[in-house]
Amino acid sequence: MPVFSTDPKGFKKIDENSFNIIWKDNHQSTYNSFRLRVICPCAECRGGHGGKIGDNTKHINEPINILDYDTVGRYALNFTFSDNHTGGIYSFDYLRNICPCENCKEDAENNYKA
């Protein structure tokens, strides 16, 4: 597994479909709102505590937008999506591991398939 920073330098909603994080190692990750919603890590979306990411999100259709977000302590983000889902706590470790950029994409797809 590659060594990289999971501490954000900054983050912001670019528009209703995109969210950007710049990490302390200056790597930049831009996430699609629909993709974030489909791979929500909460128990409801996993189909229970023993389920896998994406097990219970196949019914979700585009468009899904990010309406708002908030920090969870110093370790995660919580998003409010346009389907009124707010249950996911997206740790910075999780978000960095699923970075969709070209350099990270293959590792991200192998780590978390939805």
Steps between C-alpha positions, in 0.01 A plus 500: 500500500643840407590746775316830474348771713145458623503842664319765297653841442165628377170390349200658332192431296583603145140476380202276577667208320862530616694516824872571519763417764861615494708278726802611705730322252345733233314217327159610375187283496174599330199282578176464306192544721314199354802275549541618861133426567514150348806403705368647823662313791202514740336181631174571315676520163708191574181307576589461868814487707630190324438626148742636245522851359237537228295192597184703554541797262419349161157669500656850503477684168659815369480788545624510858642827623690610807283757677726557798786349699648523845807374681478215747762573760842523338478170316205500259234675294124452493304590187136593452390364164202604288320172584508619866756239601732621777612174665851460365813593690773518237832480684793676340676160485205360304484800267870487421480124436223554244663797325370495142793680333687323221797419725286341772201372302612138462578462871171667592298267278674197646444624857132594478279364227140614491 
